[in-house]
């Protein structure tokens, strides 16, 4: 058995946190979102992924995937392989790949690793397969792995379009230059160990099928996006924070109303929300958002980040805090 591989390409990507959430698909197979979304790509909580394709097409061979230093579990490997199949189809190859991927926080911590993971994989795998894709094409490719990954192709504030085409060519993200250089922070309050109980794809599907609030959620999204765009253009943290809080609360409200109910929060989640509101009442502008898990992320000005982190660290049940700044988009860092 030959161990020869083609060029090894290493790419890194930061995760992103949505301020206008994506929660629901208009089409499942291509991960086409039911609404647009808007996020901030972070300089922390990222993924570093190396991909090399075997030079020989060996019958029956499988992709070899290493996650955080150990062979990946079958479900993870299958998801990576399914994504690589899309890259192989496009590049006209059947070659299997070796994939080594490391998250800057443990994958099991449940901290948005799919966004940075599929963005880094899209960049590394397409390049290793000899494809030269434009950023918009990389965004569409990353979306096939995870809807939120389409946004991590770009840095800073990013908007993801819902799109209308059936093939998803217009369901892509673009960077919002109006937000460039705005020195905000996201302080992550980690409130639990372990992975989220229900993955986002299954939870979105259940919400769309059973929640009586889902249609109202979809109907409200466009107004939130417009308000967030205006807030970023005006560098109005209070206005952006207000949109972020209501988008997150409405996303969770739709999920709470699903049957069976999807409850991502734990007691520390609510305590951290209260801590953010208390900071604000005392004059420190900070605004929370929550994804498909129990962790709370607080948006604030760079100058307030230490005070916000200290307040969140003091909340019973908060295990640690991580302060993150706006970060760059996914990129190749090494090619051998
Ligand atoms: O990209 P997915 O399928 O893991 O979905 C992401 C869903 C949320 O993180 C809850 C919201 C978002 O827009 O990132």
py3Dmol code that shows the C-alpha trace and the ligand (Angstrom):
import py3Dmol

protein = """\
ATOM      1  CA  UNK A   1       0.000   0.000   0.000  1.00  0.00           C
ATOM      2  CA  UNK A   2       1.502   3.285  -1.079  1.00  0.00           C
ATOM      3  CA  UNK A   3       1.847   6.133   1.407  1.00  0.00           C
ATOM      4  CA  UNK A   4       2.318   8.721  -1.311  1.00  0.00           C
ATOM      5  CA  UNK A   5       0.158  11.796  -1.117  1.00  0.00           C
ATOM      6  CA  UNK A   6      -0.205  14.952  -3.168  1.00  0.00           C
ATOM      7  CA  UNK A   7       0.481  18.345  -1.704  1.00  0.00           C
ATOM      8  CA  UNK A   8      -0.558  18.878   1.884  1.00  0.00           C
ATOM      9  CA  UNK A   9      -2.471  22.102   2.418  1.00  0.00           C
ATOM     10  CA  UNK A  10      -3.029  23.549   5.884  1.00  0.00           C
ATOM     11  CA  UNK A  11      -5.759  26.121   6.446  1.00  0.00           C
ATOM     12  CA  UNK A  12      -6.998  27.926   9.536  1.00  0.00           C
ATOM     13  CA  UNK A  13     -10.373  29.502  10.264  1.00  0.00           C
ATOM     14  CA  UNK A  14     -11.899  31.304  13.213  1.00  0.00           C
ATOM     15  CA  UNK A  15     -15.362  30.459  14.387  1.00  0.00           C
ATOM     16  CA  UNK A  16     -18.110  33.036  14.106  1.00  0.00           C
ATOM     17  CA  UNK A  17     -20.944  34.006  16.388  1.00  0.00           C
ATOM     18  CA  UNK A  18     -24.219  35.043  14.796  1.00  0.00           C
ATOM     19  CA  UNK A  19     -25.825  38.293  15.943  1.00  0.00           C
ATOM     20  CA  UNK A  20     -28.781  37.586  13.632  1.00  0.00           C
ATOM     21  CA  UNK A  21     -29.256  33.844  13.914  1.00  0.00           C
ATOM     22  CA  UNK A  22     -29.659  31.217  11.233  1.00  0.00           C
ATOM     23  CA  UNK A  23     -32.260  28.751  12.510  1.00  0.00           C
ATOM     24  CA  UNK A  24     -34.045  26.783   9.810  1.00  0.00           C
ATOM     25  CA  UNK A  25     -33.406  25.602   6.261  1.00  0.00           C
ATOM     26  CA  UNK A  26     -35.329  26.196   3.062  1.00  0.00           C
ATOM     27  CA  UNK A  27     -33.648  23.090   1.649  1.00  0.00           C
ATOM     28  CA  UNK A  28     -31.878  20.437   3.677  1.00  0.00           C
ATOM     29  CA  UNK A  29     -29.513  18.644   1.290  1.00  0.00           C
ATOM     30  CA  UNK A  30     -27.656  21.826   0.304  1.00  0.00           C
ATOM     31  CA  UNK A  31     -28.027  23.516   3.727  1.00  0.00           C
ATOM     32  CA  UNK A  32     -29.923  26.408   2.166  1.00  0.00           C
ATOM     33  CA  UNK A  33     -31.033  28.755   4.958  1.00  0.00           C
ATOM     34  CA  UNK A  34     -34.634  29.878   5.429  1.00  0.00           C
ATOM     35  CA  UNK A  35     -33.379  33.362   6.344  1.00  0.00           C
ATOM     36  CA  UNK A  36     -30.253  35.447   6.041  1.00  0.00           C
ATOM     37  CA  UNK A  37     -27.959  35.762   9.053  1.00  0.00           C
ATOM     38  CA  UNK A  38     -25.223  38.092  10.286  1.00  0.00           C
ATOM     39  CA  UNK A  39     -22.173  37.290  12.371  1.00  0.00           C
ATOM     40  CA  UNK A  40     -18.787  38.260  13.694  1.00  0.00           C
ATOM     41  CA  UNK A  41     -15.779  36.070  12.868  1.00  0.00           C
ATOM     42  CA  UNK A  42     -13.490  35.658  15.882  1.00  0.00           C
ATOM     43  CA  UNK A  43      -9.721  35.588  16.340  1.00  0.00           C
ATOM     44  CA  UNK A  44     -10.086  32.733  18.872  1.00  0.00           C
ATOM     45  CA  UNK A  45     -11.928  29.413  18.935  1.00  0.00           C
ATOM     46  CA  UNK A  46     -10.621  28.378  15.565  1.00  0.00           C
ATOM     47  CA  UNK A  47      -9.706  25.274  13.621  1.00  0.00           C
ATOM     48  CA  UNK A  48      -6.481  24.280  11.894  1.00  0.00           C
ATOM     49  CA  UNK A  49      -6.891  21.581   9.234  1.00  0.00           C
ATOM     50  CA  UNK A  50      -4.413  19.837   6.920  1.00  0.00           C
ATOM     51  CA  UNK A  51      -5.614  17.879   3.892  1.00  0.00           C
ATOM     52  CA  UNK A  52      -3.573  15.725   1.512  1.00  0.00           C
ATOM     53  CA  UNK A  53      -5.085  13.459  -1.137  1.00  0.00           C
ATOM     54  CA  UNK A  54      -3.538  10.068  -1.879  1.00  0.00           C
ATOM     55  CA  UNK A  55      -1.824   9.982  -5.249  1.00  0.00           C
ATOM     56  CA  UNK A  56      -3.071   6.484  -5.964  1.00  0.00           C
ATOM     57  CA  UNK A  57      -6.704   5.580  -6.298  1.00  0.00           C
ATOM     58  CA  UNK A  58      -6.836   2.483  -4.092  1.00  0.00           C
ATOM     59  CA  UNK A  59      -9.983   0.381  -4.311  1.00  0.00           C
ATOM     60  CA  UNK A  60     -11.943   0.317  -1.066  1.00  0.00           C
ATOM     61  CA  UNK A  61      -9.763   2.885   0.655  1.00  0.00           C
ATOM     62  CA  UNK A  62     -11.316   5.300   3.134  1.00  0.00           C
ATOM     63  CA  UNK A  63     -10.472   8.831   4.163  1.00  0.00           C
ATOM     64  CA  UNK A  64      -8.333   8.944   7.285  1.00  0.00           C
ATOM     65  CA  UNK A  65      -9.407  11.635   9.689  1.00  0.00           C
ATOM     66  CA  UNK A  66      -7.615  12.675  12.875  1.00  0.00           C
ATOM     67  CA  UNK A  67      -9.420  15.010  15.270  1.00  0.00           C
ATOM     68  CA  UNK A  68      -7.555  16.719  18.110  1.00  0.00           C
ATOM     69  CA  UNK A  69      -4.758  14.158  17.938  1.00  0.00           C
ATOM     70  CA  UNK A  70      -6.815  10.940  17.824  1.00  0.00           C
ATOM     71  CA  UNK A  71      -8.611   8.987  15.078  1.00  0.00           C
ATOM     72  CA  UNK A  72     -12.013  10.628  14.613  1.00  0.00           C
ATOM     73  CA  UNK A  73     -15.199   8.836  15.655  1.00  0.00           C
ATOM     74  CA  UNK A  74     -17.073   7.244  12.714  1.00  0.00           C
ATOM     75  CA  UNK A  75     -19.877   9.835  12.687  1.00  0.00           C
ATOM     76  CA  UNK A  76     -17.378  12.689  12.464  1.00  0.00           C
ATOM     77  CA  UNK A  77     -15.322  10.906   9.812  1.00  0.00           C
ATOM     78  CA  UNK A  78     -18.436  10.187   7.740  1.00  0.00           C
ATOM     79  CA  UNK A  79     -19.423  13.851   7.832  1.00  0.00           C
ATOM     80  CA  UNK A  80     -15.929  14.851   6.675  1.00  0.00           C
ATOM     81  CA  UNK A  81     -15.982  12.157   3.960  1.00  0.00           C
ATOM     82  CA  UNK A  82     -19.374  13.302   2.680  1.00  0.00           C
ATOM     83  CA  UNK A  83     -17.971  16.819   2.423  1.00  0.00           C
ATOM     84  CA  UNK A  84     -14.819  15.574   0.671  1.00  0.00           C
ATOM     85  CA  UNK A  85     -17.056  13.710  -1.821  1.00  0.00           C
ATOM     86  CA  UNK A  86     -18.363  17.106  -2.961  1.00  0.00           C
ATOM     87  CA  UNK A  87     -14.804  18.372  -3.398  1.00  0.00           C
ATOM     88  CA  UNK A  88     -13.787  15.169  -5.240  1.00  0.00           C
ATOM     89  CA  UNK A  89     -16.796  15.413  -7.567  1.00  0.00           C
ATOM     90  CA  UNK A  90     -15.861  18.967  -8.439  1.00  0.00           C
ATOM     91  CA  UNK A  91     -12.160  18.193  -8.915  1.00  0.00           C
ATOM     92  CA  UNK A  92     -12.834  14.995 -10.885  1.00  0.00           C
ATOM     93  CA  UNK A  93     -10.927  12.691  -8.569  1.00  0.00           C
ATOM     94  CA  UNK A  94     -11.749   9.642  -6.485  1.00  0.00           C
ATOM     95  CA  UNK A  95      -8.601   9.847  -4.355  1.00  0.00           C
ATOM     96  CA  UNK A  96      -9.008   9.355  -0.622  1.00  0.00           C
ATOM     97  CA  UNK A  97      -7.611  11.964   1.738  1.00  0.00           C
ATOM     98  CA  UNK A  98      -5.775  12.291   5.009  1.00  0.00           C
ATOM     99  CA  UNK A  99      -7.287  14.985   7.146  1.00  0.00           C
ATOM    100  CA  UNK A 100      -5.777  16.249  10.381  1.00  0.00           C
ATOM    101  CA  UNK A 101      -7.891  18.749  12.234  1.00  0.00           C
ATOM    102  CA  UNK A 102      -7.386  20.500  15.555  1.00  0.00           C
ATOM    103  CA  UNK A 103      -9.705  22.866  17.344  1.00  0.00           C
ATOM    104  CA  UNK A 104      -8.235  25.535  19.610  1.00  0.00           C
ATOM    105  CA  UNK A 105     -10.695  24.470  22.298  1.00  0.00           C
ATOM    106  CA  UNK A 106     -11.663  20.810  22.658  1.00  0.00           C
ATOM    107  CA  UNK A 107     -14.359  19.825  20.156  1.00  0.00           C
ATOM    108  CA  UNK A 108     -16.348  18.241  22.980  1.00  0.00           C
ATOM    109  CA  UNK A 109     -16.709  21.647  24.650  1.00  0.00           C
ATOM    110  CA  UNK A 110     -19.509  22.334  22.165  1.00  0.00           C
ATOM    111  CA  UNK A 111     -18.261  25.770  21.180  1.00  0.00           C
ATOM    112  CA  UNK A 112     -19.193  26.405  17.559  1.00  0.00           C
ATOM    113  CA  UNK A 113     -16.497  24.163  16.111  1.00  0.00           C
ATOM    114  CA  UNK A 114     -18.484  23.260  12.985  1.00  0.00           C
ATOM    115  CA  UNK A 115     -18.323  26.812  11.611  1.00  0.00           C
ATOM    116  CA  UNK A 116     -14.536  27.096  11.775  1.00  0.00           C
ATOM    117  CA  UNK A 117     -14.141  23.371  11.038  1.00  0.00           C
ATOM    118  CA  UNK A 118     -15.937  23.304   7.704  1.00  0.00           C
ATOM    119  CA  UNK A 119     -14.517  26.683   6.664  1.00  0.00           C
ATOM    120  CA  UNK A 120     -10.958  25.416   7.229  1.00  0.00           C
ATOM    121  CA  UNK A 121     -11.794  22.096   5.543  1.00  0.00           C
ATOM    122  CA  UNK A 122     -13.306  23.837   2.497  1.00  0.00           C
ATOM    123  CA  UNK A 123     -10.187  25.965   2.022  1.00  0.00           C
ATOM    124  CA  UNK A 124      -7.669  23.155   2.634  1.00  0.00           C
ATOM    125  CA  UNK A 125      -9.489  20.386   0.742  1.00  0.00           C
ATOM    126  CA  UNK A 126     -10.316  22.445  -2.351  1.00  0.00           C
ATOM    127  CA  UNK A 127      -6.742  23.646  -2.663  1.00  0.00           C
ATOM    128  CA  UNK A 128      -5.265  20.187  -2.012  1.00  0.00           C
ATOM    129  CA  UNK A 129      -7.538  18.832  -4.763  1.00  0.00           C
ATOM    130  CA  UNK A 130      -6.129  21.400  -7.180  1.00  0.00           C
ATOM    131  CA  UNK A 131      -9.198  23.635  -7.299  1.00  0.00           C
ATOM    132  CA  UNK A 132      -8.706  27.413  -7.259  1.00  0.00           C
ATOM    133  CA  UNK A 133     -11.982  28.710  -5.821  1.00  0.00           C
ATOM    134  CA  UNK A 134     -13.011  32.318  -5.349  1.00  0.00           C
ATOM    135  CA  UNK A 135     -14.087  33.368  -1.826  1.00  0.00           C
ATOM    136  CA  UNK A 136     -17.777  33.290  -2.817  1.00  0.00           C
ATOM    137  CA  UNK A 137     -17.359  29.729  -4.125  1.00  0.00           C
ATOM    138  CA  UNK A 138     -15.552  28.721  -0.930  1.00  0.00           C
ATOM    139  CA  UNK A 139     -18.436  30.164   1.066  1.00  0.00           C
ATOM    140  CA  UNK A 140     -20.960  28.069  -0.911  1.00  0.00           C
ATOM    141  CA  UNK A 141     -18.748  25.004  -0.488  1.00  0.00           C
ATOM    142  CA  UNK A 142     -18.309  25.517   3.265  1.00  0.00           C
ATOM    143  CA  UNK A 143     -22.096  25.901   3.585  1.00  0.00           C
ATOM    144  CA  UNK A 144     -22.516  22.309   2.386  1.00  0.00           C
ATOM    145  CA  UNK A 145     -20.690  21.175   5.528  1.00  0.00           C
ATOM    146  CA  UNK A 146     -22.435  23.491   7.982  1.00  0.00           C
ATOM    147  CA  UNK A 147     -24.613  26.520   7.280  1.00  0.00           C
ATOM    148  CA  UNK A 148     -22.714  28.771   9.657  1.00  0.00           C
ATOM    149  CA  UNK A 149     -19.357  27.763   8.095  1.00  0.00           C
ATOM    150  CA  UNK A 150     -20.199  29.820   4.993  1.00  0.00           C
ATOM    151  CA  UNK A 151     -19.687  32.928   7.160  1.00  0.00           C
ATOM    152  CA  UNK A 152     -16.256  31.929   8.547  1.00  0.00           C
ATOM    153  CA  UNK A 153     -14.718  32.160   5.063  1.00  0.00           C
ATOM    154  CA  UNK A 154     -14.705  35.914   5.688  1.00  0.00           C
ATOM    155  CA  UNK A 155     -13.349  37.990   8.565  1.00  0.00           C
ATOM    156  CA  UNK A 156     -15.008  40.580  10.790  1.00  0.00           C
ATOM    157  CA  UNK A 157     -18.716  41.310  10.385  1.00  0.00           C
ATOM    158  CA  UNK A 158     -20.250  39.040   7.763  1.00  0.00           C
ATOM    159  CA  UNK A 159     -23.707  38.736   6.271  1.00  0.00           C
ATOM    160  CA  UNK A 160     -25.024  35.474   4.893  1.00  0.00           C
ATOM    161  CA  UNK A 161     -27.655  35.708   2.188  1.00  0.00           C
ATOM    162  CA  UNK A 162     -30.718  33.468   2.204  1.00  0.00           C
ATOM    163  CA  UNK A 163     -30.554  33.286  -1.587  1.00  0.00           C
ATOM    164  CA  UNK A 164     -33.377  32.200  -3.871  1.00  0.00           C
ATOM    165  CA  UNK A 165     -31.735  29.840  -6.347  1.00  0.00           C
ATOM    166  CA  UNK A 166     -32.333  26.097  -6.059  1.00  0.00           C
ATOM    167  CA  UNK A 167     -28.639  25.239  -6.478  1.00  0.00           C
ATOM    168  CA  UNK A 168     -27.507  27.524  -3.637  1.00  0.00           C
ATOM    169  CA  UNK A 169     -25.154  29.608  -5.776  1.00  0.00           C
ATOM    170  CA  UNK A 170     -26.529  32.763  -4.125  1.00  0.00           C
ATOM    171  CA  UNK A 171     -26.766  31.336  -0.596  1.00  0.00           C
ATOM    172  CA  UNK A 172     -23.345  32.693   0.274  1.00  0.00           C
ATOM    173  CA  UNK A 173     -21.789  35.077   2.745  1.00  0.00           C
ATOM    174  CA  UNK A 174     -20.022  38.371   2.115  1.00  0.00           C
ATOM    175  CA  UNK A 175     -17.877  40.568   4.374  1.00  0.00           C
ATOM    176  CA  UNK A 176     -19.425  43.821   5.636  1.00  0.00           C
ATOM    177  CA  UNK A 177     -16.749  46.429   5.073  1.00  0.00           C
ATOM    178  CA  UNK A 178     -18.806  48.958   7.096  1.00  0.00           C
ATOM    179  CA  UNK A 179     -17.748  47.040  10.209  1.00  0.00           C
ATOM    180  CA  UNK A 180     -14.015  46.977   9.439  1.00  0.00           C
ATOM    181  CA  UNK A 181     -11.909  48.200  12.327  1.00  0.00           C
ATOM    182  CA  UNK A 182     -14.785  48.428  14.819  1.00  0.00           C
ATOM    183  CA  UNK A 183     -13.039  47.302  18.000  1.00  0.00           C
ATOM    184  CA  UNK A 184     -15.710  45.183  19.680  1.00  0.00           C
ATOM    185  CA  UNK A 185     -15.241  42.036  21.756  1.00  0.00           C
ATOM    186  CA  UNK A 186     -17.194  38.867  22.354  1.00  0.00           C
ATOM    187  CA  UNK A 187     -16.701  37.415  25.807  1.00  0.00           C
ATOM    188  CA  UNK A 188     -17.686  33.737  25.910  1.00  0.00           C
ATOM    189  CA  UNK A 189     -18.937  32.381  29.238  1.00  0.00           C
ATOM    190  CA  UNK A 190     -18.592  28.585  29.195  1.00  0.00           C
ATOM    191  CA  UNK A 191     -21.375  27.095  31.332  1.00  0.00           C
ATOM    192  CA  UNK A 192     -21.058  23.344  30.730  1.00  0.00           C
ATOM    193  CA  UNK A 193     -18.734  20.584  29.635  1.00  0.00           C
ATOM    194  CA  UNK A 194     -19.636  18.132  26.925  1.00  0.00           C
ATOM    195  CA  UNK A 195     -21.452  18.342  23.649  1.00  0.00           C
ATOM    196  CA  UNK A 196     -24.870  19.816  23.072  1.00  0.00           C
ATOM    197  CA  UNK A 197     -27.684  17.280  23.436  1.00  0.00           C
ATOM    198  CA  UNK A 198     -29.240  17.878  20.021  1.00  0.00           C
ATOM    199  CA  UNK A 199     -27.269  18.943  16.969  1.00  0.00           C
ATOM    200  CA  UNK A 200     -28.349  22.062  15.098  1.00  0.00           C
ATOM    201  CA  UNK A 201     -29.538  20.278  11.933  1.00  0.00           C
ATOM    202  CA  UNK A 202     -31.905  17.973  13.827  1.00  0.00           C
ATOM    203  CA  UNK A 203     -33.030  20.814  16.094  1.00  0.00           C
ATOM    204  CA  UNK A 204     -33.776  23.139  13.164  1.00  0.00           C
ATOM    205  CA  UNK A 205     -35.739  20.405  11.433  1.00  0.00           C
ATOM    206  CA  UNK A 206     -37.762  19.668  14.572  1.00  0.00           C
ATOM    207  CA  UNK A 207     -38.399  23.376  15.145  1.00  0.00           C
ATOM    208  CA  UNK A 208     -39.568  23.984  11.571  1.00  0.00           C
ATOM    209  CA  UNK A 209     -41.850  20.923  11.660  1.00  0.00           C
ATOM    210  CA  UNK A 210     -43.433  21.340  15.083  1.00  0.00           C
ATOM    211  CA  UNK A 211     -42.985  24.844  16.523  1.00  0.00           C
ATOM    212  CA  UNK A 212     -46.027  27.108  16.066  1.00  0.00           C
ATOM    213  CA  UNK A 213     -43.631  30.052  16.376  1.00  0.00           C
ATOM    214  CA  UNK A 214     -41.380  29.063  13.474  1.00  0.00           C
ATOM    215  CA  UNK A 215     -43.248  30.997  10.765  1.00  0.00           C
ATOM    216  CA  UNK A 216     -43.159  34.147  12.914  1.00  0.00           C
ATOM    217  CA  UNK A 217     -39.427  33.670  13.461  1.00  0.00           C
ATOM    218  CA  UNK A 218     -38.771  33.472   9.713  1.00  0.00           C
ATOM    219  CA  UNK A 219     -41.035  36.458   9.051  1.00  0.00           C
ATOM    220  CA  UNK A 220     -39.127  38.658  11.551  1.00  0.00           C
ATOM    221  CA  UNK A 221     -35.642  37.897  10.235  1.00  0.00           C
ATOM    222  CA  UNK A 222     -35.452  40.473   7.451  1.00  0.00           C
ATOM    223  CA  UNK A 223     -36.251  43.378   9.776  1.00  0.00           C
ATOM    224  CA  UNK A 224     -33.571  42.216  12.222  1.00  0.00           C
ATOM    225  CA  UNK A 225     -31.009  42.015   9.416  1.00  0.00           C
ATOM    226  CA  UNK A 226     -31.849  45.535   8.268  1.00  0.00           C
ATOM    227  CA  UNK A 227     -31.542  46.864  11.822  1.00  0.00           C
ATOM    228  CA  UNK A 228     -28.203  45.088  12.321  1.00  0.00           C
ATOM    229  CA  UNK A 229     -26.819  46.432   9.039  1.00  0.00           C
ATOM    230  CA  UNK A 230     -27.814  49.958  10.033  1.00  0.00           C
ATOM    231  CA  UNK A 231     -26.305  49.538  13.522  1.00  0.00           C
ATOM    232  CA  UNK A 232     -22.992  48.335  12.082  1.00  0.00           C
ATOM    233  CA  UNK A 233     -22.960  51.217   9.594  1.00  0.00           C
ATOM    234  CA  UNK A 234     -23.519  53.673  12.450  1.00  0.00           C
ATOM    235  CA  UNK A 235     -21.159  51.824  14.873  1.00  0.00           C
ATOM    236  CA  UNK A 236     -24.067  51.829  17.313  1.00  0.00           C
ATOM    237  CA  UNK A 237     -23.264  49.076  19.833  1.00  0.00           C
ATOM    238  CA  UNK A 238     -26.527  49.537  21.722  1.00  0.00           C
ATOM    239  CA  UNK A 239     -28.610  49.113  18.579  1.00  0.00           C
ATOM    240  CA  UNK A 240     -26.596  46.089  17.424  1.00  0.00           C
ATOM    241  CA  UNK A 241     -26.779  44.552  20.894  1.00  0.00           C
ATOM    242  CA  UNK A 242     -30.555  44.988  21.007  1.00  0.00           C
ATOM    243  CA  UNK A 243     -30.917  43.117  17.699  1.00  0.00           C
ATOM    244  CA  UNK A 244     -28.545  40.390  18.869  1.00  0.00           C
ATOM    245  CA  UNK A 245     -30.472  39.808  22.087  1.00  0.00           C
ATOM    246  CA  UNK A 246     -33.890  39.670  20.454  1.00  0.00           C
ATOM    247  CA  UNK A 247     -32.660  37.433  17.621  1.00  0.00           C
ATOM    248  CA  UNK A 248     -31.156  34.960  20.103  1.00  0.00           C
ATOM    249  CA  UNK A 249     -34.191  35.010  22.394  1.00  0.00           C
ATOM    250  CA  UNK A 250     -36.585  34.510  19.488  1.00  0.00           C
ATOM    251  CA  UNK A 251     -34.497  31.669  18.111  1.00  0.00           C
ATOM    252  CA  UNK A 252     -34.597  29.950  21.499  1.00  0.00           C
ATOM    253  CA  UNK A 253     -38.315  30.749  21.860  1.00  0.00           C
ATOM    254  CA  UNK A 254     -39.079  28.932  18.600  1.00  0.00           C
ATOM    255  CA  UNK A 255     -37.014  25.955  19.747  1.00  0.00           C
ATOM    256  CA  UNK A 256     -38.601  25.923  23.220  1.00  0.00           C
ATOM    257  CA  UNK A 257     -42.008  25.710  21.530  1.00  0.00           C
ATOM    258  CA  UNK A 258     -41.013  22.657  19.440  1.00  0.00           C
ATOM    259  CA  UNK A 259     -42.400  19.265  20.307  1.00  0.00           C
ATOM    260  CA  UNK A 260     -40.599  17.721  22.065  1.00  0.00           C
ATOM    261  CA  UNK A 261     -39.222  20.976  23.451  1.00  0.00           C
ATOM    262  CA  UNK A 262     -35.616  21.896  22.694  1.00  0.00           C
ATOM    263  CA  UNK A 263     -34.120  23.428  25.835  1.00  0.00           C
ATOM    264  CA  UNK A 264     -30.458  24.379  25.440  1.00  0.00           C
ATOM    265  CA  UNK A 265     -30.140  26.475  28.592  1.00  0.00           C
ATOM    266  CA  UNK A 266     -28.970  25.461  32.041  1.00  0.00           C
ATOM    267  CA  UNK A 267     -29.276  27.521  35.247  1.00  0.00           C
ATOM    268  CA  UNK A 268     -25.919  29.213  34.596  1.00  0.00           C
ATOM    269  CA  UNK A 269     -27.143  30.327  31.166  1.00  0.00           C
ATOM    270  CA  UNK A 270     -29.932  32.336  32.747  1.00  0.00           C
ATOM    271  CA  UNK A 271     -27.652  33.604  35.515  1.00  0.00           C
ATOM    272  CA  UNK A 272     -25.171  34.834  32.886  1.00  0.00           C
ATOM    273  CA  UNK A 273     -27.976  36.587  30.995  1.00  0.00           C
ATOM    274  CA  UNK A 274     -28.896  38.315  34.244  1.00  0.00           C
ATOM    275  CA  UNK A 275     -25.261  39.303  34.809  1.00  0.00           C
ATOM    276  CA  UNK A 276     -25.124  40.948  31.384  1.00  0.00           C
ATOM    277  CA  UNK A 277     -28.344  42.846  32.057  1.00  0.00           C
ATOM    278  CA  UNK A 278     -26.997  43.921  35.461  1.00  0.00           C
ATOM    279  CA  UNK A 279     -23.793  45.206  33.847  1.00  0.00           C
ATOM    280  CA  UNK A 280     -25.901  47.282  31.509  1.00  0.00           C
ATOM    281  CA  UNK A 281     -28.030  48.631  34.339  1.00  0.00           C
ATOM    282  CA  UNK A 282     -24.803  49.775  36.022  1.00  0.00           C
ATOM    283  CA  UNK A 283     -23.658  51.577  32.878  1.00  0.00           C
ATOM    284  CA  UNK A 284     -21.460  49.022  31.086  1.00  0.00           C
ATOM    285  CA  UNK A 285     -22.874  48.354  27.608  1.00  0.00           C
ATOM    286  CA  UNK A 286     -22.883  44.578  27.100  1.00  0.00           C
ATOM    287  CA  UNK A 287     -25.338  42.408  25.165  1.00  0.00           C
ATOM    288  CA  UNK A 288     -25.795  38.644  25.175  1.00  0.00           C
ATOM    289  CA  UNK A 289     -26.305  36.041  22.502  1.00  0.00           C
ATOM    290  CA  UNK A 290     -26.699  32.259  22.835  1.00  0.00           C
ATOM    291  CA  UNK A 291     -26.308  29.534  20.210  1.00  0.00           C
ATOM    292  CA  UNK A 292     -27.508  25.936  20.153  1.00  0.00           C
ATOM    293  CA  UNK A 293     -26.013  25.241  23.554  1.00  0.00           C
ATOM    294  CA  UNK A 294     -25.852  26.629  27.096  1.00  0.00           C
ATOM    295  CA  UNK A 295     -22.941  29.059  26.717  1.00  0.00           C
ATOM    296  CA  UNK A 296     -23.476  32.818  26.795  1.00  0.00           C
ATOM    297  CA  UNK A 297     -21.537  35.238  24.603  1.00  0.00           C
ATOM    298  CA  UNK A 298     -21.452  38.920  25.514  1.00  0.00           C
ATOM    299  CA  UNK A 299     -20.862  41.627  22.916  1.00  0.00           C
ATOM    300  CA  UNK A 300     -19.141  44.726  24.279  1.00  0.00           C
ATOM    301  CA  UNK A 301     -16.578  47.426  23.511  1.00  0.00           C
ATOM    302  CA  UNK A 302     -12.902  46.435  23.732  1.00  0.00           C
ATOM    303  CA  UNK A 303     -12.404  48.813  26.664  1.00  0.00           C
ATOM    304  CA  UNK A 304     -15.093  46.997  28.690  1.00  0.00           C
ATOM    305  CA  UNK A 305     -14.053  43.429  27.882  1.00  0.00           C
ATOM    306  CA  UNK A 306     -12.111  42.820  31.101  1.00  0.00           C
ATOM    307  CA  UNK A 307     -14.957  44.089  33.289  1.00  0.00           C
ATOM    308  CA  UNK A 308     -17.485  42.000  31.352  1.00  0.00           C
ATOM    309  CA  UNK A 309     -15.292  38.898  31.637  1.00  0.00           C
ATOM    310  CA  UNK A 310     -14.857  39.452  35.386  1.00  0.00           C
ATOM    311  CA  UNK A 311     -18.609  39.838  35.908  1.00  0.00           C
ATOM    312  CA  UNK A 312     -19.338  36.675  33.936  1.00  0.00           C
ATOM    313  CA  UNK A 313     -16.562  34.705  35.658  1.00  0.00           C
ATOM    314  CA  UNK A 314     -18.197  35.513  39.013  1.00  0.00           C
ATOM    315  CA  UNK A 315     -21.518  33.931  37.968  1.00  0.00           C
ATOM    316  CA  UNK A 316     -22.141  30.596  39.728  1.00  0.00           C
ATOM    317  CA  UNK A 317     -21.866  27.822  37.139  1.00  0.00           C
ATOM    318  CA  UNK A 318     -19.656  29.725  34.721  1.00  0.00           C
ATOM    319  CA  UNK A 319     -16.595  27.488  34.286  1.00  0.00           C
ATOM    320  CA  UNK A 320     -14.378  29.879  32.353  1.00  0.00           C
ATOM    321  CA  UNK A 321     -14.490  32.905  30.105  1.00  0.00           C
ATOM    322  CA  UNK A 322     -12.759  33.479  26.779  1.00  0.00           C
ATOM    323  CA  UNK A 323     -12.404  36.969  25.345  1.00  0.00           C
ATOM    324  CA  UNK A 324     -12.322  37.152  21.541  1.00  0.00           C
ATOM    325  CA  UNK A 325     -11.806  40.005  19.087  1.00  0.00           C
ATOM    326  CA  UNK A 326     -12.836  40.239  15.421  1.00  0.00           C
ATOM    327  CA  UNK A 327     -10.623  37.925  13.403  1.00  0.00           C
ATOM    328  CA  UNK A 328      -9.682  37.288   9.772  1.00  0.00           C
ATOM    329  CA  UNK A 329     -11.359  34.917   7.347  1.00  0.00           C
ATOM    330  CA  UNK A 330     -10.298  31.361   6.547  1.00  0.00           C
ATOM    331  CA  UNK A 331      -6.927  31.125   4.833  1.00  0.00           C
ATOM    332  CA  UNK A 332      -4.133  28.815   3.724  1.00  0.00           C
ATOM    333  CA  UNK A 333      -1.165  28.958   6.094  1.00  0.00           C
ATOM    334  CA  UNK A 334       1.081  26.218   4.714  1.00  0.00           C
ATOM    335  CA  UNK A 335       1.500  24.197   1.557  1.00  0.00           C
ATOM    336  CA  UNK A 336       4.083  21.450   1.161  1.00  0.00           C
TER     337      UNK A 336
END
"""
ligand_1 = """\
14
LIG
O -24.098 25.804 11.100
P -24.977 25.001 11.978
O -25.791 24.012 11.220
O -24.252 24.369 13.116
O -26.076 25.993 12.633
C -25.712 27.104 13.420
C -26.839 27.516 14.270
C -26.559 28.596 15.279
O -25.217 28.566 15.689
C -27.425 28.361 16.506
C -26.921 29.978 14.737
C -25.955 30.586 13.766
O -26.410 31.365 12.926
O -24.746 30.320 13.854
"""
view = py3Dmol.view(width=600, height=400)
view.addModel(protein, "pdb")
view.setStyle({"model": 0}, {"cartoon": {"style": "trace"}})
view.addModel(ligand_1, "xyz")
view.setStyle({"model": 1}, {"stick": {}})
view.zoomTo()
view.show()
